[in-house]
Amino acid sequence: MNEQKINIITTSWALFFQYGIKSISMDDIASKMGMSKKTLYNYFSNKNELINEACEWDIKNPQFSFKSDQIINLNALDQYFEFFNFINERILKKCDSLDYDLKKYYPEIWLKTKEEKIKNFQIEIIYNLQKGIKEGLYRPELNIRFISKNLVSFYLNLNTTEYQVFSSNEVFNKDMHRELTLYHLYGICTNKGIEYFKNKFK
């Protein structure tokens, strides 16, 4: 893919992530890129096309992976700590209207993106759980399929409001995320794993 096109996609996704999709216009994106709107339309015929390609790019280029070169050699718990830190950074940046805008205004893109996100996220969690079991850090009798689905459901439904018992400030809050992480780790770890994360997760 053309390098300039990739730059437009990554810049657009960063804007969508921070401000939502509906509030960002092609003019905003062109301005952020320092180019004319006419030049922008040379790469994307309309906003719908840009959103579709941005979503596809986000799926193919995850910002976090337990299998990335940077953390592949860490044990499962240290990898999970990296995941914890990554989520904490996103808590401060994510606009809660991103998923809402996709679902309401671009339902076909939303459905495709949602299915891919669920599948890929679950694969990542399963990888970490299996790794932790092999290392003796996670309990061998864990129901990996259930736990992975439970975590995926929680993280991908943070913005669901119909039955939300947490306020928006509580959901996008590092203290809440820390408590959730401790709750999760105490539930899946062996004694060896608990002693390990108690010494590091302070």
C-alpha contacts under 8 A as a table, 3 or more apart, distances in Angstrom:
res1	aa1	res2	aa2	distance
1	M	5	K	6.97
1	M	6	I	6.84
2	N	5	K	5.22
2	N	6	I	6.38
3	E	6	I	5.09
3	E	7	N	6.27
4	Q	7	N	4.97
4	Q	8	I	6.28
5	K	8	I	5.08
5	K	9	I	6.25
5	K	43	Y	6.47
6	I	9	I	5.03
6	I	10	T	6.14
7	N	10	T	5.26
7	N	11	T	5.99
8	I	11	T	5.19
8	I	12	S	5.94
8	I	29	I	7.74
8	I	33	M	6.96
9	I	12	S	5.11
9	I	13	W	6.06
9	I	50	L	7.09
9	I	53	E	7.23
9	I	54	A	5.27
9	I	57	W	7.62
10	T	13	W	5.11
10	T	14	A	6.19
10	T	54	A	7.15
11	T	14	A	5.20
11	T	15	L	6.39
11	T	29	I	7.51
11	T	32	K	7.72
11	T	33	M	7.48
12	S	15	L	5.12
12	S	16	F	6.13
12	S	29	I	6.17
12	S	54	A	7.29
13	W	16	F	4.96
13	W	17	F	5.90
13	W	54	A	6.01
13	W	55	C	7.83
13	W	58	D	7.91
14	A	17	F	5.09
14	A	18	Q	6.24
15	L	18	Q	5.23
15	L	19	Y	5.82
15	L	20	G	7.19
15	L	21	I	7.91
15	L	24	I	7.18
15	L	29	I	8.00
16	F	19	Y	5.33
16	F	20	G	4.46
16	F	21	I	4.85
16	F	24	I	6.84
16	F	95	C	7.91
16	F	98	L	6.45
17	F	20	G	5.82
17	F	21	I	7.81
17	F	93	K	7.53
17	F	94	K	5.56
17	F	95	C	5.83
17	F	98	L	6.16
18	Q	93	K	5.78
18	Q	94	K	5.18
18	Q	95	C	4.86
19	Y	23	S	6.71
19	Y	24	I	7.17
19	Y	94	K	7.84
19	Y	95	C	5.42
19	Y	97	S	7.51
19	Y	98	L	7.40
20	G	23	S	6.05
20	G	24	I	6.92
20	G	95	C	5.84
20	G	96	D	7.38
20	G	97	S	5.12
20	G	98	L	4.29
20	G	99	D	7.98
20	G	101	D	6.82
21	I	24	I	5.47
21	I	97	S	7.61
21	I	98	L	5.89
21	I	101	D	5.94
21	I	102	L	7.22
22	K	25	S	7.47
22	K	101	D	6.15
24	I	28	D	6.03
24	I	29	I	7.29
25	S	28	D	5.08
25	S	29	I	6.50
25	S	47	K	7.89
26	M	29	I	5.05
26	M	30	A	6.08
26	M	37	K	6.94
26	M	40	L	7.91
26	M	47	K	6.62
27	D	30	A	5.10
27	D	31	S	6.03
27	D	37	K	6.14
28	D	31	S	5.12
28	D	32	K	6.11
29	I	32	K	5.06
29	I	33	M	6.13
30	A	33	M	5.07
30	A	34	G	6.06
30	A	35	M	5.20
30	A	36	S	5.79
30	A	37	K	5.40
30	A	40	L	6.21
31	S	34	G	4.99
31	S	35	M	6.18
31	S	36	S	7.25
32	K	35	M	7.85
35	M	39	T	6.42
35	M	40	L	7.02
36	S	39	T	5.26
36	S	40	L	6.48
37	K	40	L	4.91
37	K	41	Y	6.23
38	K	41	Y	5.16
38	K	42	N	6.57
39	T	42	N	5.13
39	T	43	Y	7.23
40	L	43	Y	5.59
40	L	44	F	6.45
41	Y	44	F	4.82
41	Y	45	S	5.21
41	Y	46	N	6.87
42	N	45	S	6.89
44	F	47	K	7.25
44	F	49	E	6.16
44	F	50	L	5.87
45	S	49	E	6.66
45	S	50	L	7.98
46	N	49	E	5.54
46	N	50	L	6.61
47	K	50	L	5.01
47	K	51	I	6.10
48	N	51	I	5.18
48	N	52	N	6.17
48	N	106	Y	7.81
49	E	52	N	5.14
49	E	53	E	6.25
50	L	53	E	5.25
50	L	54	A	5.97
51	I	54	A	4.97
51	I	55	C	6.10
52	N	55	C	5.27
52	N	56	E	6.26
52	N	109	I	6.19
53	E	56	E	4.98
53	E	57	W	6.00
54	A	57	W	5.02
54	A	58	D	6.17
55	C	58	D	5.06
55	C	59	I	6.33
55	C	109	I	7.78
55	C	113	T	6.63
56	E	59	I	5.20
56	E	60	K	6.29
56	E	113	T	7.43
57	W	60	K	5.16
57	W	61	N	5.85
58	D	61	N	5.14
58	D	62	P	5.89
58	D	63	Q	7.92
59	I	62	P	5.91
59	I	113	T	7.46
59	I	116	E	7.03
59	I	117	K	6.81
62	P	65	S	6.67
64	F	68	S	7.50
64	F	83	F	7.32
64	F	86	F	7.36
65	S	68	S	5.25
65	S	124	E	6.82
66	F	71	I	6.59
66	F	72	I	6.39
66	F	79	Q	6.30
66	F	80	Y	7.95
66	F	83	F	7.81
66	F	124	E	6.38
66	F	127	Y	7.58
66	F	128	N	6.80
67	K	71	I	6.79
67	K	72	I	4.96
67	K	124	E	7.96
68	S	71	I	5.79
68	S	72	I	5.59
69	D	72	I	5.38
69	D	73	N	7.88
70	Q	73	N	7.81
71	I	74	L	5.35
71	I	79	Q	6.30
72	I	79	Q	7.84
74	L	77	L	7.99
74	L	78	D	5.89
74	L	79	Q	5.92
75	N	78	D	5.44
75	N	79	Q	6.17
75	N	131	K	7.68
75	N	132	G	7.23
75	N	135	E	7.50
76	A	79	Q	5.03
76	A	80	Y	6.18
76	A	128	N	5.74
76	A	129	L	7.43
76	A	131	K	5.86
76	A	132	G	4.85
76	A	135	E	7.69
76	A	137	L	7.54
77	L	80	Y	4.89
77	L	81	F	6.22
77	L	132	G	7.08
77	L	137	L	7.47
77	L	193	G	7.68
77	L	197	F	7.07
78	D	81	F	4.99
78	D	82	E	6.41
79	Q	82	E	5.09
79	Q	83	F	6.41
79	Q	128	N	7.74
80	Y	83	F	4.85
80	Y	84	F	6.11
80	Y	128	N	7.64
81	F	84	F	4.87
81	F	85	N	6.26
81	F	201	F	7.89
82	E	85	N	5.15
82	E	86	F	6.16
83	F	86	F	5.00
83	F	87	I	6.23
84	F	87	I	5.29
84	F	88	N	6.28
84	F	181	T	7.54
85	N	88	N	5.03
85	N	89	E	6.39
86	F	89	E	5.28
86	F	90	R	6.47
87	I	90	R	5.04
87	I	91	I	6.11
88	N	91	I	5.12
88	N	92	L	6.98
88	N	174	K	6.02
88	N	177	H	7.56
89	E	92	L	5.71
89	E	93	K	6.91
90	R	93	K	5.06
90	R	94	K	5.73
91	I	94	K	5.92
91	I	172	F	5.34
91	I	173	N	6.86
91	I	174	K	7.42
92	L	172	F	7.25
95	C	98	L	5.93
96	D	99	D	6.97
96	D	100	Y	7.43
96	D	159	N	6.23
97	S	100	Y	4.92
97	S	101	D	5.81
98	L	101	D	5.33
98	L	102	L	6.34
99	D	102	L	5.10
99	D	103	K	6.08
99	D	110	W	7.77
100	Y	103	K	5.21
100	Y	104	K	6.08
101	D	104	K	5.24
101	D	105	Y	5.71
101	D	106	Y	7.31
102	L	105	Y	5.61
102	L	106	Y	4.95
102	L	107	P	6.34
102	L	109	I	7.14
102	L	110	W	5.31
103	K	106	Y	5.78
103	K	107	P	4.84
103	K	110	W	5.22
103	K	111	L	7.60
104	K	107	P	6.06
106	Y	109	I	5.53
106	Y	110	W	6.05
107	P	110	W	4.83
107	P	111	L	6.04
108	E	111	L	5.27
108	E	112	K	6.37
109	I	112	K	5.29
109	I	113	T	5.98
110	W	113	T	5.11
110	W	114	K	5.86
111	L	114	K	5.14
111	L	115	E	6.25
112	K	115	E	5.41
112	K	116	E	6.39
113	T	116	E	5.25
113	T	117	K	6.03
114	K	117	K	5.11
114	K	118	I	6.16
115	E	118	I	5.31
115	E	119	K	6.24
116	E	119	K	5.17
116	E	120	N	6.01
117	K	120	N	5.31
117	K	121	F	5.82
118	I	121	F	5.31
118	I	122	Q	6.07
118	I	152	V	6.70
118	I	156	L	7.95
119	K	122	Q	5.39
119	K	123	I	6.34
120	N	123	I	5.11
120	N	124	E	6.36
121	F	124	E	5.12
121	F	125	I	6.37
121	F	152	V	6.44
122	Q	125	I	5.13
122	Q	126	I	6.07
122	Q	148	S	5.60
122	Q	149	K	6.42
122	Q	152	V	6.22
123	I	126	I	5.18
123	I	127	Y	6.18
124	E	127	Y	5.15
124	E	128	N	6.50
125	I	128	N	5.19
125	I	129	L	6.22
125	I	148	S	5.53
125	I	151	L	7.97
126	I	129	L	5.08
126	I	130	Q	6.07
126	I	144	I	6.42
126	I	145	R	7.33
126	I	148	S	5.97
127	Y	130	Q	5.32
127	Y	131	K	6.11
128	N	131	K	5.08
128	N	132	G	6.13
129	L	132	G	5.15
129	L	133	I	6.27
129	L	138	Y	7.06
129	L	144	I	6.78
130	Q	133	I	5.16
130	Q	134	K	6.31
130	Q	144	I	7.82
131	K	134	K	5.21
131	K	135	E	6.30
132	G	135	E	5.06
132	G	136	G	6.20
132	G	137	L	5.05
132	G	138	Y	4.94
133	I	136	G	5.13
133	I	137	L	5.90
133	I	138	Y	4.61
133	I	139	R	6.01
133	I	140	P	5.43
134	K	137	L	7.67
134	K	138	Y	7.98
135	E	138	Y	7.54
136	G	139	R	7.14
136	G	140	P	7.79
136	G	190	T	6.98
136	G	192	K	7.17
136	G	193	G	7.29
137	L	189	C	5.64
137	L	190	T	5.49
137	L	191	N	7.77
137	L	192	K	5.88
137	L	193	G	4.16
137	L	194	I	7.78
138	Y	142	L	7.90
138	Y	188	I	5.41
138	Y	189	C	4.12
138	Y	190	T	5.18
138	Y	193	G	6.38
139	R	142	L	5.83
139	R	188	I	5.79
139	R	189	C	5.52
139	R	190	T	5.13
142	L	147	I	7.87
142	L	188	I	6.98
143	N	146	F	5.53
143	N	147	I	6.22
144	I	147	I	5.24
144	I	148	S	5.95
145	R	148	S	5.36
145	R	149	K	6.20
146	F	149	K	5.23
146	F	150	N	6.07
147	I	150	N	5.00
147	I	151	L	6.24
148	S	151	L	5.33
148	S	152	V	6.15
149	K	152	V	5.11
149	K	153	S	5.95
150	N	153	S	5.15
150	N	154	F	6.23
151	L	154	F	5.11
151	L	155	Y	6.20
152	V	155	Y	5.38
152	V	156	L	5.94
153	S	156	L	5.43
153	S	157	N	5.89
154	F	157	N	5.33
154	F	158	L	6.26
155	Y	158	L	5.64
156	L	159	N	7.74
157	N	160	T	5.26
158	L	171	V	6.69
160	T	163	Y	7.19
160	T	164	Q	6.39
161	T	164	Q	4.81
164	Q	167	S	7.35
166	F	169	N	7.90
166	F	170	E	5.67
166	F	171	V	5.97
167	S	170	E	5.11
167	S	171	V	6.26
168	S	171	V	5.12
168	S	172	F	6.21
169	N	172	F	5.45
169	N	173	N	6.17
170	E	173	N	5.23
170	E	176	M	6.47
171	V	176	M	6.85
171	V	177	H	7.93
172	F	176	M	7.86
173	N	176	M	5.46
173	N	177	H	6.42
174	K	177	H	4.98
174	K	178	R	6.09
175	D	178	R	5.07
175	D	179	E	6.33
176	M	179	E	5.18
176	M	180	L	6.23
177	H	180	L	5.04
177	H	181	T	6.13
178	R	181	T	5.08
178	R	182	L	6.23
179	E	182	L	5.17
179	E	183	Y	6.08
180	L	183	Y	5.03
180	L	184	H	6.16
181	T	184	H	5.04
181	T	185	L	6.09
182	L	185	L	5.10
182	L	186	Y	5.99
183	Y	186	Y	5.50
183	Y	187	G	6.33
184	H	187	G	5.20
184	H	188	I	6.42
185	L	188	I	5.27
185	L	189	C	5.68
185	L	194	I	7.51
186	Y	189	C	5.68
186	Y	194	I	6.60
189	C	192	K	7.47
189	C	193	G	5.00
189	C	194	I	5.73
190	T	193	G	4.97
190	T	194	I	6.15
191	N	194	I	5.03
191	N	195	E	6.17
192	K	195	E	5.35
192	K	196	Y	6.25
193	G	196	Y	5.01
193	G	197	F	6.22
194	I	197	F	5.37
194	I	198	K	5.94
195	E	198	K	5.22
195	E	199	N	6.40
196	Y	199	N	5.53
196	Y	200	K	6.63
197	F	200	K	5.00
197	F	201	F	5.31
198	K	201	F	5.45
198	K	202	K	6.85
199	N	202	K	6.98
